[in-house]
Amino acid sequence: MVALSFAAAAVVGLGAVEAGAISLDLPVRGTGKQCLVPDAAQNLAAQQVTMEPLAPATVAGGCLSYPGSGTLSPNLTGGDMPIQGGVRFTGAGHTLDLTNLVIHTRLGEGYDSADVSQDGAPATNIHLFHFPVAANLVSFTPTTVDTRNIPLSLTAPAVAAFTNAFGASPVAAGDTMFTFDGHAEITNTPGVPTLP
């Protein structure tokens, strides 16, 4: 979910890109935190389903935190960002693992994909969440981007995965399960220009 921050860099750099000042992919790194919304937290608690981190992610107070790194596309309008770690939901004698999470960001829209495995079965890759990408959801400098309160809406395939594992989903398809905050830095490496 770190990559949510990265799309906002488009506002900073489009002029430079159009002028040809930036032609190489920009390396980025950062951290993200997604917190259960109250309805989702209450529903999981009622089902006696817990949320546990898969390293190097951590969980505290209903929030999942993790690092991520990758690159921004040359035109700064999006990118695909793999997330390090994952999350396991456990309850009613079952587990649901979400691993190999990837943030797919485009201006105006985005989605998270993940490998989903119930009870250690072979994983299936699904679209997990959808989220908006808009300038009013970010703040930025020429080298950093921060996002606040990005709603992560659960998809129908994710609802089906939760229902299969636990008998019910924490929220309905299209409803917000988490909100996301992220911070990303455009790293300075040899041969890669920084934004002016």
GUVOVO-401113 format. One line per 8 residues: number of its first residue (from 0); their letters; for each residue x, y, z of N, C-alpha, C. Coordinates in steps of 0.05 Angstrom, whole numbers. Layout:
NUM = A = X/Y/Z/X/Y/Z/X/Y/Z  ...
//
This chain:
0 = MVALSFAA = 16/-23/0/0/0/0/17/25/0  42/21/3/61/44/0/58/57/-26  52/42/-47/51/53/-74/29/73/-77  9/73/-60/-12/94/-61/0/121/-61  21/124/-45/34/150/-43/47/159/-69  56/139/-85/73/145/-107/58/159/-130  33/153/-134/19/165/-156/17/195/-153  17/205/-129/16/234/-124/40/248/-135
8 = AAVVGLGA = 62/234/-138/86/247/-148/82/257/-176  62/249/-189/56/258/-216/53/288/-217  40/299/-196/35/328/-195/61/343/-194  81/331/-180/107/344/-177/123/343/-203  122/321/-217/141/317/-239/131/317/-267  105/321/-272/96/318/-300/109/339/-318  113/363/-308/126/383/-325/154/375/-332  169/364/-313/196/355/-319/196/332/-338
16 = VEAGAISL = 177/314/-336/176/292/-354/170/301/-382  150/320/-385/143/330/-411/167/344/-423  183/357/-407/207/371/-417/230/352/-422  227/327/-415/248/307/-420/269/307/-398  264/321/-376/284/322/-355/287/296/-340  267/279/-340/268/254/-326/262/232/-345  280/213/-348/276/192/-368/279/164/-356  290/162/-331/295/136/-319/274/131/-298
24 = DLPVRGTG = 269/105/-293/252/98/-270/263/109/-244  246/118/-227/255/129/-201/252/107/-179  274/101/-165/272/82/-144/258/95/-120  241/80/-107/226/90/-84/226/69/-62  223/78/-37/220/60/-14/202/75/6  189/59/23/172/71/43/159/51/61  141/61/77/126/45/95/96/51/93  80/31/99/51/35/98/38/23/123
32 = KQCLVPDA = 15/34/130/0/24/153/-29/24/145  -42/1/147/-71/0/141/-85/-9/167  -106/6/174/-120/0/199/-149/-8/193  -158/-28/207/-186/-37/205/-205/-14/212  -226/-10/196/-246/9/203/-263/-4/225  -277/12/241/-291/1/265/-310/-22/258  -326/-20/237/-345/-41/230/-330/-67/224  -308/-66/209/-293/-90/203/-281/-102/228
40 = AQNLAAQQ = -270/-85/245/-258/-95/270/-279/-109/288  -303/-96/290/-324/-108/306/-334/-134/295  -336/-136/269/-346/-160/256/-326/-183/259  -300/-177/256/-279/-198/260/-279/-207/289  -282/-188/308/-283/-196/336/-307/-214/342  -330/-207/330/-354/-223/335/-351/-251/324  -336/-254/302/-330/-280/290/-307/-294/304  -294/-280/323/-270/-290/337/-248/-296/317
48 = VTMEPLAP = -245/-278/298/-223/-280/278/-202/-259/285  -177/-268/286/-155/-250/293/-138/-245/268  -124/-223/269/-106/-214/247/-77/-215/258  -60/-231/244/-33/-235/253/-14/-228/230  10/-217/236/28/-209/215/44/-233/204  52/-231/179/71/-248/167/96/-231/162  118/-237/175/142/-220/175/151/-213/146  162/-189/143/168/-169/163/146/-150/171
56 = ATVAGGCL = 121/-155/162/99/-139/171/95/-142/201  81/-122/213/75/-123/241/45/-115/245  33/-124/266/6/-117/273/5/-106/301  -9/-84/305/-13/-72/331/-39/-56/330  -56/-60/349/-80/-44/352/-98/-44/327  -100/-67/314/-118/-69/290/-105/-57/265  -80/-51/266/-66/-39/243/-43/-57/234  -41/-61/208/-20/-76/196/0/-56/184
64 = SYPGSGTL = 26/-59/191/47/-41/180/68/-58/166  79/-47/144/98/-62/128/115/-43/111  139/-52/103/156/-37/85/150/-45/56  159/-29/38/157/-35/9/178/-19/-6  185/-28/-29/204/-14/-46/200/-22/-75  208/-5/-93/206/-10/-121/213/14/-138  199/18/-160/205/41/-177/179/53/-186  181/79/-193/159/93/-206/163/92/-236
72 = SPNLTGGD = 141/92/-251/143/93/-280/155/120/-289  167/122/-312/180/147/-321/160/170/-322  135/165/-328/116/188/-329/103/194/-303  111/180/-282/102/185/-254/72/182/-250  58/168/-268/29/165/-265/21/139/-252  39/123/-243/31/98/-230/54/80/-226  48/55/-221/68/35/-217/57/11/-203  73/-10/-202/66/-34/-187/87/-38/-165
80 = MPIQGGVR = 78/-41/-141/95/-41/-118/91/-66/-101  110/-84/-100/107/-107/-82/111/-99/-53  96/-111/-36/97/-105/-7/111/-128/7  127/-122/27/142/-142/42/125/-152/65  122/-178/67/106/-190/89/77/-194/80  60/-201/98/33/-207/93/17/-208/118  -7/-220/116/-25/-221/140/-39/-248/140  -44/-258/164/-59/-283/167/-83/-277/185
88 = FTGAGHTL = -106/-285/176/-130/-284/192/-135/-313/202  -141/-315/228/-145/-341/241/-171/-341/257  -187/-362/254/-211/-365/270/-226/-390/261  -243/-401/280/-260/-424/275/-244/-447/264  -220/-450/272/-203/-472/263/-193/-470/235  -194/-446/223/-185/-441/196/-165/-418/195  -149/-417/174/-132/-394/169/-136/-384/141  -132/-358/137/-133/-346/111/-108/-328/109
96 = DLTNLVIH = -89/-336/92/-64/-322/88/-65/-304/64  -57/-279/67/-55/-260/45/-25/-253/42  -13/-263/20/16/-259/16/20/-249/-12  46/-242/-18/53/-231/-44/35/-208/-53  30/-190/-34/13/-167/-40/28/-148/-59  13/-138/-78/24/-119/-97/4/-97/-100  14/-72/-98/-3/-48/-102/-1/-40/-132  -23/-38/-145/-24/-29/-173/-37/-2/-173
104 = TRLGEGYD = -21/19/-178/-30/46/-176/-31/59/-204  -53/73/-210/-56/89/-233/-71/115/-224  -66/137/-237/-81/161/-230/-110/156/-232  -125/162/-210/-153/160/-210/-164/133/-199  -147/112/-200/-157/86/-191/-133/69/-183  -139/48/-168/-118/29/-161/-130/4/-149  -114/-16/-147/-123/-41/-134/-99/-55/-122  -105/-71/-102/-85/-88/-90/-91/-117/-99
112 = SADVSQDG = -70/-131/-106/-73/-160/-111/-58/-175/-90  -66/-200/-86/-53/-217/-65/-57/-246/-72  -38/-262/-63/-42/-291/-63/-58/-299/-38  -80/-313/-41/-97/-320/-19/-97/-350/-16  -92/-359/8/-91/-388/14/-107/-394/40  -126/-412/37/-141/-421/61/-129/-447/71  -122/-448/96/-113/-472/110/-89/-485/96  -72/-469/85/-47/-479/72/-51/-491/45
120 = APATNIHL = -75/-488/33/-80/-498/6/-64/-481/-14  -60/-490/-39/-47/-474/-59/-60/-447/-62  -44/-426/-65/-55/-399/-65/-67/-392/-92  -86/-374/-91/-99/-363/-115/-94/-333/-115  -86/-321/-136/-82/-292/-138/-109/-278/-144  -116/-259/-128/-141/-244/-132/-137/-214/-129  -156/-199/-139/-157/-170/-133/-169/-169/-105  -155/-157/-86/-163/-157/-58/-178/-132/-50
128 = FHFPVAAN = -167/-108/-57/-179/-83/-50/-179/-65/-75  -198/-46/-76/-197/-24/-95/-193/2/-78  -181/22/-90/-177/47/-75/-176/71/-95  -184/94/-85/-182/118/-102/-153/129/-101  -145/141/-123/-119/156/-124/-126/184/-134  -123/203/-116/-131/231/-122/-113/250/-107  -108/274/-119/-90/293/-107/-98/302/-79  -124/302/-73/-133/312/-47/-128/291/-25
136 = LVSFTPTT = -118/268/-32/-112/247/-12/-82/246/-5  -66/264/-17/-37/263/-13/-25/290/-7  -2/290/5/15/314/8/43/305/-1  58/324/-12/83/316/-24/103/339/-24  128/331/-26/151/349/-31/164/338/-57  185/350/-67/198/339/-90/210/311/-86  215/303/-61/227/277/-56/211/258/-38  188/267/-28/172/250/-10/143/253/-17
144 = VDTRNIPL = 128/232/-11/99/232/-15/86/219/9  64/232/20/50/220/42/20/218/35  8/197/44/-21/193/40/-34/190/67  -59/197/69/-74/195/94/-103/186/88  -112/166/103/-140/158/103/-150/149/76  -134/134/61/-143/122/36/-161/99/42  -186/99/33/-204/76/38/-197/52/20  -194/29/32/-189/4/18/-215/-12/18
152 = SLTAPAVA = -228/-14/-5/-254/-27/-7/-250/-57/-15  -263/-74/-1/-260/-103/-5/-274/-111/-31  -261/-128/-47/-272/-137/-72/-290/-162/-68  -306/-169/-88/-323/-193/-87/-306/-218/-84  -283/-222/-98/-267/-246/-93/-256/-248/-65  -250/-225/-53/-240/-225/-25/-263/-232/-6  -287/-221/-11/-310/-229/6/-314/-259/5  -312/-270/-19/-315/-299/-22/-294/-315/-6
160 = AFTNAFGA = -269/-305/-7/-248/-318/8/-253/-318/38  -261/-295/49/-267/-293/77/-291/-311/84  -312/-310/67/-336/-326/72/-330/-356/72  -313/-365/53/-306/-393/52/-290/-402/76  -273/-384/86/-256/-391/110/-272/-389/136  -288/-368/139/-299/-362/166/-330/-361/167  -343/-366/144/-372/-366/144/-384/-339/138  -368/-317/140/-378/-290/134/-354/-273/128
168 = SPVAAGDT = -359/-250/115/-338/-231/109/-340/-208/130  -318/-195/137/-320/-173/156/-335/-149/145  -335/-145/119/-351/-124/106/-362/-134/79  -381/-121/68/-392/-128/43/-374/-119/20  -377/-131/-3/-362/-123/-27/-367/-93/-32  -346/-78/-37/-348/-50/-42/-346/-33/-18  -348/-45/6/-346/-29/31/-317/-28/40  -311/-7/55/-284/-3/65/-277/-22/88
176 = MFTFDGHA = -255/-37/85/-246/-54/107/-223/-41/122  -205/-27/108/-183/-14/121/-181/15/110  -168/32/126/-158/57/115/-127/56/115  -115/69/96/-86/67/91/-73/94/95  -50/94/109/-32/117/110/-5/107/100  9/123/85/35/115/75/55/138/72  80/131/73/102/151/69/122/138/50  129/153/29/149/142/10/170/163/4
184 = EITNTPGV = 194/154/-1/216/171/-9/226/163/-36  232/183/-53/245/178/-78/275/177/-71  287/154/-73/315/151/-64/335/161/-85  357/171/-75/378/181/-92/398/159/-97  399/149/-121/419/129/-128/435/138/-152  459/129/-156/475/137/-179/461/132/-205  461/151/-222/450/148/-249/420/154/-250  407/159/-227/379/165/-227/375/194/-218
192 = PTLP = 362/210/-235/358/238/-228/338/241/-206  341/263/-190/321/270/-171/303/291/-183  280/295/-171/262/316/-180/273/343/-173  268/363/-190/279/389/-183/264/401/-160
//
